[in-house]
Amino acid sequence: MYWLRSQHARWVLSFPRQPSQSSGAGIQSVYCSSLPVPGNNPRNPGCNNLCPCGAGVHTSCELGGLWSINDIVTLTKFKPWWSEGEECNGPLCETVSTTGSEIPSSSEGLNSTETALLIPDHQVIDKRHESKDSIFFRDGIRRIDFVLSYVDDLTKEWEKKLERRKEFENNLQKAGLELETEDKKESEDGKIYFVKIHAPWEVLITYAEVLNIKVPIKENDIPPMVENPLDCMLTPFRLPEKVMHPEPDYFTAPFSKEKQELYLINDESTFFSPSMRNRIVYYILTRCPYGTEEGKKKFGIKRLLNNGTYSAAYPLHDCQYWKKANDPNCDNERYTLYMEWARFLRFYKEQPLDLIRKYYGEKIGIYFAWLGFYTEMLFLAAVVGLICFLYGFFTMDENMSSKEICDPAIGGEIIMCPLCDRDCDYWKLNTTCASSEYSHLFDNVATLFFAIFMGIWVTLFLEFWKRRQARLKYEWDLVDFEEEQQQLQLRPEYEAKCTQKKKNPVTQEMEPYLPLTSQAVRFCISGTTVLFWVSLIIASMIAVIVYRLAVYAAFASLMENTETLEPISGLLTPQLATSVTASCLNFVIIMILNFLYERIAIWITDMEIPRTHLEYENRLTMKMFLFQFVNYYSSCFYVAFFKGKFVGYPGAYTYMFNRWRNEECDPAGCLIELTTQLTIVMAGKQIWGNIQEAIVPWICNWWGRRKARSNPENLYSRWEQDHDLQVFGALGLFYEYLEMVIQFGFITLFVASFPLAPLLALMNNILEIRVDSWKLTTQYRRPVAAKAHSIGVWQEILNGMAILSVVTNAFIVAFTSDMIPRLVYYYAYSTNEDSPMSGYINNSLSVFQISDFPDRNKPKMNLGDFDTCRYRDYRYPPDHERKYLHTMQFWHILAAKMAFIIIMEHVVFIVKFFVAWMIPDVPADVKAKIKREKYLTQKILHEYELEKLKEKLCRGDNQATEKEFIATEGKVELSRAM
């Protein structure tokens, strides 16, 4: 017989010296030896005495049968009833002695759980023999669903934090959660306490009903779709079936505690997946109170993390990513995800979306589904863009414009007017030969085709994504999810900050609300802040433009007077040098402003106090996207639509701030400069993004774990390993979506200037999927599972960008490229029937009399014997009566440009809307499956109710039950008929 002491009572456990061969011959009896309290004894109805802890029988009652260890309230920390440092007196001391041999080992008749219950808490974990790489409590049975950590704080706040933790953990236990604390002496660095949390079955089923979680009721009997004969060609890209579909497909229904026998509950410990369990626990953590401060009720783990009471809160990964766990009960899903998904060598394989959803939750699953689908659709756009680029490459020699520019007899004889005042000299047109040839790569007939194609591709992408999303909503039980979860759940911060209450018209319950006057003030402050930062971006863009205007003369002078630059002078023109350096400077400014604004956007969104999580994400998304849109695209809009459009003409140039002369485009057009700007910003953003996402977390984790690397596995626990990883915050996915949507803008808004943009995006996204999966699986703590039935407000942003892209590409083709002027010349002004485009360059350049230059514009030196120079415009020559006014050809070209914009927009929009109308948002088979599942679910529930009523009738219930039975039977028949 052995004595143990819990917090409230002393326990006596007896077992034989030599165990029998039967499996139940471990502990023979368990009873409580403390003073009894009145109560109904569950084991012996004749006894009204209970142990003070409320669980066991008392010594004043007969045992009434064998008690197994599972019948006891699990006690994780047993201590001798004498305090530390006290001497034990009495005959039982030898029995309880921790150094004695009276307590049998597991090989002497006790299993590991029973042995753990007998060992004092300072000997429960033997660091020398027992591995701590486990996801269970010390008893090896209860799963760790969440972990909280904290460190000793020697500041003034120490006592307050201690009181908060005590109150918070007590309230968690009152909510039904079970806690187990790891002392700091058992941590790797000897500083961190870990509080492990387990949600027992009763808590899980209670909150599963609150959260309306859908659980299996019947295996899906709908036959799978007929396989496509061409699917065999995709076999190399497939993953094993057990990886792609880790669970059978079930019909599901919202969980109800009263109907537990209706669900397919084979094992209570595995019925709710780990992601469901940590979602339920996190729901409790965010709403659990921890006291009252300054007259206000305080609650939620988020506040405790913010004020330093706890240092971290996270669910555990199920194993190490590079090897399987030793525990046979572990699913090793993290290891499977790493081996089959998170390695770059698997880049050609499909994604295991069902396993991602099971391990990380639907919100992360839907992101990777969208990213994968977007990447697949980019393949078509990349192929077409590459074909258009190759067309420009193979037709470079046939381009009459570049031929004339490079011809010494034409371009070599044309003297161009200076590109800046005083410091720039006259120059020959053929110095831009190389840039005019490269310009043809992107400015050709294929540009028009590709712009129209991308307008239609965007529509196909969005419509087919809606279908894919609808299929996922059905497969992942997300139909009708938004109303259940996102709209009706208030944010804990909203509940804490809003002191006034009113009745909710939907739930008819009193809930907090924010007065209209307070909302108006907060929105005014928020709007003013956003407007200020957008103005700051525009100011920074103007500063970059001023830089371009100021340094152009310096580059021109440097290249003329530096002999070492002569070999590359044909390729690196002053225009190109200015454009490249300005693009790099602009990129640096973009990154700096992004860093600052991210924090401002979060602050002003918090200040608005959005009501629900959905509102919070939507408001933050719109603020961040508006800022990023202006930040990333403003420079591209400037080059595409403003540069070279408001220059004036020699002798009457326009100036910015009456000081800096506006930039001119290259004689071959501004499109090559837009391509340069787009390439630098887009490629730079993608490279920097991958460095931030992969290399930075890896370095941080390496640095944080440098001490633990030398420790054996049994000293480095699972919760410590995860604690040392980076935090995947609540806005982790937000930044991933934002990065991809900005990229989407680059390949749609300005794609007419750079057909290779989809190819660059495709290569980046192939890497992005593996980088995101690798960092999520190996470098970050496991995120709290969250539900989402769509990509949210990003869908509307993509729709808006798709419409805007048609307009921007039409304007790029019309005003930035030289396509329309060439077509007008070809059909209206060409005089050479054999070569219609010959003479185009001479036709597109106007003549200026050098003697008409004012002193402000005149070059310092004029070493030539010429009296005229040429400039890019359509104006009358100096000897004409309408000297330097626009010619009729200018107005013809302008009319053609406007007509082209109107025609292209209408054609593309008509095709877009027709395609969108032709493609239904929900596939027909998915509609049928949804109806089938609803029908079967109703039928099963009705039949269940019918059986329950039959049982009531059999027990002789009143006539009301008989009427209820008739009504329910009629409901079942009606359901069958429908």
Long-range contacts (C-beta under 8 A, 24 or more apart in sequence): 1-95, 2-95, 2-96, 2-102, 2-103, 2-118, 3-33, 3-92, 3-95, 3-96, 4-75, 4-78, 4-96, 4-117, 4-118, 5-78, 5-79, 5-80, 5-81, 6-53, 6-75, 6-78, 7-53, 7-75, 8-34, 8-51, 8-52, 8-53, 9-33, 9-34, 9-51, 9-52, 9-53, 9-56, 10-34, 10-81, 11-56, 11-72, 11-75, 12-59, 13-117, 13-118, 15-104, 15-109, 15-110, 16-109, 17-104, 18-109, 19-108, 19-109, 24-66, 24-68, 25-109, 26-69, 26-109, 26-110, 26-111, 26-114, 27-67, 27-68, 27-69, 27-110, 27-114, 28-66, 29-63, 29-66, 29-67, 30-56, 30-67, 30-69, 30-71, 30-72, 31-56, 31-57, 31-58, 31-59, 31-63, 31-67, 32-56, 32-57, 32-58, 32-59, 33-59, 34-58, 36-60, 43-67, 43-71, 69-113, 69-114, 69-117, 72-117, 74-139, 74-142, 74-178, 75-117, 76-121, 76-137, 76-138, 76-139, 76-180, 77-121, 77-124, 77-180, 78-117, 78-118, 78-119, 78-120, 78-121, 79-120, 79-121, 80-120, 98-123, 112-140, 113-139, 113-140, 113-141, 116-140, 125-186, 127-186, 127-714, 127-715, 128-714, 129-714, 130-714, 131-326, 131-713, 131-714, 132-713, 132-714, 132-715, 132-716, 132-717, 132-718, 132-720, 133-319, 133-320, 133-325, 133-326, 133-713, 133-714, 133-716, 133-717, 133-718, 133-721, 134-327, 134-717, 134-718, 135-316, 135-318, 135-319, 135-325, 135-327, 135-330, 135-718, 136-327, 137-178, 137-180, 137-196, 137-198, 138-180, 142-178, 142-198, 142-200, 143-198, 143-269, 143-274, 143-277, 144-196, 144-197, 144-198, 144-316, 144-718, 144-719, 145-197, 145-198, 145-199, 145-274, 145-277, 145-278, 145-280, 145-281, 145-315, 146-196, 146-197, 146-278, 146-281, 146-282, 146-285, 146-313, 146-314, 146-315, 147-194, 147-195, 147-196, 147-197, 147-312, 147-313, 147-314, 147-315, 147-316, 147-719, 147-722, 147-723, 148-194, 148-195, 148-197, 148-301, 148-310, 148-312, 148-313, 149-192, 149-193, 149-194, 149-195, 149-310, 149-311, 149-312, 149-313, 149-719, 149-723, 150-192, 150-193, 150-195, 150-309, 150-310, 150-311, 151-184, 151-191, 151-192, 151-193, 151-311, 152-184, 152-191, 152-193, 153-308, 157-307, 157-308, 161-307, 161-308, 161-309, 163-291, 164-290, 164-291, 164-304, 164-307, 164-309, 165-290, 165-304, 165-309, 165-310, 167-289, 167-290, 167-291, 168-288, 168-289, 168-290, 168-304, 168-309, 169-195, 171-288, 171-289, 171-290, 172-197, 172-284, 172-285, 172-288, 175-203, 175-284, 175-288, 176-200, 176-202, 176-203, 176-206, 177-203, 177-281, 177-284, 182-717, 182-719, 186-717, 187-717, 187-720, 188-707, 188-708, 188-711, 188-715, 188-716, 188-717, 188-720, 189-707, 192-311, 192-720, 192-723, 194-717, 194-719, 194-720, 194-723, 196-719, 197-281, 199-277, 199-280, 199-281, 199-284, 201-268, 203-280, 203-284, 204-272, 204-276, 204-277, 204-280, 205-255, 205-257, 205-260, 206-257, 207-280, 207-283, 207-284, 208-255, 208-272, 208-276, 208-280, 209-254, 209-255, 209-256, 209-257, 210-283, 211-279, 211-280, 211-283, 211-485, 212-254, 212-255, 212-484, 212-485, 213-254, 213-255, 213-272, 213-276, 213-280, 214-252, 214-253, 214-254, 214-255, 214-477, 215-252, 215-253, 215-254, 215-255, 215-263, 215-264, 215-271, 215-272, 216-250, 216-251, 216-252, 216-263, 216-264, 217-250, 217-251, 217-252, 217-253, 217-262, 217-263, 217-264, 217-937, 217-940, 218-250, 218-251, 218-264, 218-936, 218-940, 219-248, 219-249, 219-250, 219-251, 219-264, 220-248, 220-249, 220-250, 220-251, 222-929, 222-932, 225-925, 236-348, 237-348, 237-349, 237-350, 238-349, 238-350, 239-340, 239-349, 239-350, 239-352, 240-340, 243-336, 243-340, 243-352, 243-355, 244-350, 244-352, 244-353, 244-354, 244-355, 245-354, 246-333, 246-352, 246-354, 246-355, 246-358, 247-354, 247-358, 249-475, 251-933, 251-936, 251-937, 251-940, 252-477, 252-933, 252-937, 253-937, 253-940, 253-941, 259-941, 259-944, 262-940, 262-941, 262-944, 273-358, 274-315, 274-318, 274-331, 274-359, 275-358, 275-359, 275-360, 275-361, 275-785, 276-785, 278-315, 278-782, 278-784, 278-785, 279-361, 279-784, 279-785, 279-786, 279-787, 281-315, 282-315, 282-784, 285-313, 286-492, 287-492, 296-496, 296-499, 297-496, 298-496, 299-492, 299-496, 300-492, 300-493, 300-496, 302-492, 302-493, 303-496, 312-723, 312-727, 312-781, 314-722, 314-723, 314-727, 314-781, 314-782, 314-784, 315-781, 315-782, 315-784, 315-785, 316-718, 316-719, 316-722, 316-782, 317-718, 317-721, 317-722, 317-781, 317-782, 318-359, 320-721, 321-777, 321-778, 333-358, 333-359, 334-359, 334-777, 337-773, 337-777, 338-774, 338-777, 338-778, 341-773, 341-777, 342-770, 342-773, 342-774, 342-776, 342-777, 342-778, 343-770, 343-774, 344-767, 344-770, 344-774, 346-770, 347-766, 347-767, 347-769, 347-770, 351-769, 351-773, 353-472, 354-475, 357-476, 360-776, 360-782, 360-783, 360-785, 361-783, 361-784, 361-785, 361-786, 361-787, 362-476, 362-478, 362-785, 362-786, 362-787, 362-788, 362-789, 363-733, 363-785, 363-786, 363-787, 363-788, 364-733, 364-776, 364-783, 364-786, 365-472, 365-476, 366-469, 366-472, 366-788, 366-789, 366-790, 366-791, 367-733, 367-736, 367-737, 367-791, 368-769, 368-772, 368-773, 369-468, 369-469, 369-472, 370-465, 370-469, 370-791, 371-736, 371-740, 371-765, 371-768, 371-769, 371-772, 372-769, 373-464, 373-465, 373-468, 374-461, 374-465, 374-740, 374-744, 374-765, 375-762, 375-765, 375-766, 375-769, 377-457, 377-460, 377-461, 377-464, 378-747, 378-758, 378-761, 378-762, 378-765, 379-762, 380-457, 381-453, 381-454, 381-457, 381-747, 381-758, 381-762, 382-758, 382-759, 382-761, 382-762, 384-450, 384-453, 384-457, 384-755, 384-758, 385-450, 385-751, 385-755, 385-756, 385-757, 385-758, 385-759, 386-755, 386-756, 386-759, 387-446, 388-444, 388-446, 388-447, 388-449, 388-450, 388-755, 389-441, 389-442, 389-446, 389-755, 389-756, 391-444, 391-445, 391-446, 392-440, 392-441, 392-442, 392-443, 392-444, 392-446, 392-755, 393-441, 395-440, 395-444, 396-437, 396-440, 396-441, 399-437, 399-440, 399-444, 400-835, 400-837, 400-838, 400-840, 401-436, 401-440, 401-668, 401-818, 401-822, 401-837, 401-840, 401-841, 402-433, 402-436, 402-437, 402-439, 402-440, 402-668, 404-838, 404-839, 404-840, 404-841, 404-842, 405-429, 405-430, 405-432, 405-433, 405-436, 405-667, 405-668, 405-841, 406-430, 406-433, 406-436, 406-437, 410-841, 410-842, 411-841, 414-841, 414-842, 414-845, 414-870, 415-864, 415-866, 415-868, 415-869, 415-870, 416-667, 416-845, 416-869, 416-870, 416-871, 417-650, 417-848, 417-869, 417-870, 417-871, 418-857, 418-859, 418-869, 419-552, 419-556, 419-574, 419-575, 419-664, 420-552, 420-553, 420-556, 420-661, 421-553, 421-653, 421-661, 421-856, 421-857, 422-553, 422-856, 422-857, 422-858, 422-859, 422-860, 423-553, 423-554, 423-556, 423-557, 423-859, 423-860, 424-553, 424-556, 424-557, 424-859, 425-556, 425-560, 425-859, 425-861, 425-863, 426-859, 426-862, 426-864, 426-866, 426-869, 429-667, 429-841, 429-845, 429-870, 431-569, 431-570, 431-573, 432-573, 432-666, 432-667, 432-668, 433-570, 434-570, 434-571, 435-571, 435-573, 435-575, 435-576, 435-666, 435-668, 435-672, 436-666, 436-667, 436-668, 438-672, 439-666, 439-668, 439-669, 439-671, 439-672, 440-668, 442-671, 442-672, 442-675, 442-753, 442-754, 442-755, 443-668, 443-669, 443-671, 443-672, 443-817, 443-818, 443-819, 445-819, 446-755, 447-752, 447-753, 447-755, 447-813, 447-817, 447-819, 448-752, 448-813, 448-819, 450-751, 450-752, 450-755, 451-751, 451-752, 451-809, 451-810, 451-812, 451-813, 451-904, 452-904, 452-907, 452-908, 454-747, 454-748, 454-751, 454-752, 454-758, 454-805, 454-809, 455-805, 455-806, 455-809, 455-908, 455-911, 455-912, 456-908, 456-911, 456-912, 456-915, 458-748, 458-802, 458-805, 458-912, 459-802, 459-911, 459-912, 459-915, 459-916, 460-915, 460-919, 462-795, 462-798, 462-799, 462-802, 462-916, 463-915, 463-916, 463-919, 463-921, 464-919, 466-921, 466-922, 467-919, 467-920, 467-921, 467-922, 467-923, 469-790, 469-791, 470-921, 470-922, 470-923, 470-926, 471-923, 471-926, 473-789, 473-790, 474-926, 474-929, 474-930, 474-933, 478-787, 478-788, 478-789, 479-789, 479-930, 481-787, 481-789, 482-614, 482-789, 485-787, 486-612, 486-613, 486-614, 487-612, 487-614, 488-612, 489-612, 489-613, 490-611, 490-612, 491-610, 491-611, 491-612, 491-613, 491-616, 493-606, 493-609, 494-609, 494-610, 494-611, 494-612, 497-609, 498-609, 514-609, 514-611, 519-608, 522-607, 522-608, 522-609, 523-608, 525-604, 525-607, 526-604, 526-605, 526-607, 526-608, 526-623, 529-600, 529-604, 530-604, 530-623, 530-626, 530-627, 533-593, 533-597, 533-600, 533-627, 534-626, 534-627, 534-630, 536-593, 537-593, 537-627, 537-630, 537-631, 537-634, 538-630, 538-634, 540-589, 540-593, 541-586, 541-634, 541-635, 541-638, 543-589, 544-582, 544-585, 544-586, 544-589, 544-635, 545-638, 545-656, 545-663, 546-656, 546-657, 546-660, 547-582, 547-585, 548-578, 548-579, 548-582, 548-663, 549-656, 549-660, 549-661, 549-662, 549-663, 550-660, 551-578, 551-581, 552-578, 552-663, 573-666, 575-666, 575-673, 576-673, 576-676, 578-663, 579-639, 579-673, 579-676, 579-677, 580-676, 580-680, 583-635, 583-676, 583-677, 583-680, 583-681, 584-680, 584-684, 586-635, 586-677, 586-681, 587-680, 587-681, 587-684, 587-685, 590-631, 590-632, 590-681, 590-685, 591-688, 593-627, 593-631, 594-628, 594-631, 597-624, 597-627, 597-631, 598-624, 601-627, 602-731, 614-792, 617-734, 617-792, 617-793, 618-792, 618-793, 620-731, 620-734, 621-734, 621-737, 621-738, 621-792, 621-793, 621-794, 621-797, 622-793, 624-734, 624-738, 625-738, 625-741, 625-797, 628-738, 628-742, 629-742, 629-745, 632-681, 632-685, 632-742, 632-745, 632-746, 633-745, 633-749, 635-677, 635-681, 636-674, 636-677, 636-678, 636-681, 636-749, 636-750, 639-670, 639-673, 639-674, 639-677, 639-816, 640-670, 640-674, 640-750, 640-753, 640-808, 640-811, 640-812, 640-815, 640-816, 641-811, 641-815, 641-816, 643-670, 643-673, 644-670, 644-872, 645-815, 647-873, 649-846, 649-848, 649-871, 649-873, 649-875, 649-884, 650-848, 650-852, 650-853, 650-857, 650-869, 650-871, 651-848, 651-852, 651-853, 651-854, 651-857, 651-884, 652-884, 653-857, 664-871, 664-872, 665-872, 667-841, 667-844, 667-845, 667-872, 668-818, 669-816, 669-817, 669-818, 670-816, 671-753, 671-812, 671-816, 671-817, 671-818, 674-750, 674-753, 674-754, 674-812, 674-816, 675-753, 675-754, 678-746, 678-750, 678-753, 678-754, 678-757, 679-754, 679-760, 681-746, 682-743, 682-746, 682-757, 682-760, 682-761, 683-760, 685-739, 685-742, 685-743, 686-743, 686-760, 686-764, 689-739, 690-764, 690-767, 690-768, 690-771, 693-771, 693-772, 693-775, 694-771, 694-774, 694-775, 694-779, 697-726, 697-775, 697-779, 697-780, 698-775, 698-779, 700-726, 701-725, 701-726, 701-779, 722-781, 722-782, 723-781, 725-779, 725-780, 725-781, 726-775, 726-779, 726-780, 726-781, 727-780, 727-781, 728-776, 728-780, 728-781, 728-783, 732-780, 732-783, 736-772, 737-791, 737-794, 740-765, 740-768, 741-794, 741-797, 741-798, 741-801, 744-798, 744-801, 745-801, 745-805, 748-801, 748-802, 748-805, 748-809, 749-801, 749-804, 749-805, 749-808, 749-809, 750-808, 750-809, 750-812, 751-805, 751-809, 752-809, 752-812, 752-813, 752-817, 753-812, 753-816, 753-817, 802-912, 806-904, 806-905, 806-908, 806-909, 806-912, 807-905, 810-900, 810-901, 810-904, 810-905, 810-908, 811-901, 813-900, 813-904, 814-897, 814-898, 814-900, 814-901, 815-897, 820-893, 820-896, 820-897, 820-900, 821-893, 823-896, 824-889, 824-892, 824-893, 824-896, 828-889, 828-892, 829-889, 843-889, 844-872, 844-874, 845-870, 845-871, 845-872, 845-873, 846-870, 846-871, 846-872, 846-873, 846-874, 846-875, 846-876, 846-877, 846-884, 847-877, 847-878, 848-878, 848-884, 849-878, 852-878, 935-975, 935-978, 938-975, 939-972, 939-975, 939-976, 942-968, 942-971, 942-972, 942-975, 943-972, 946-972
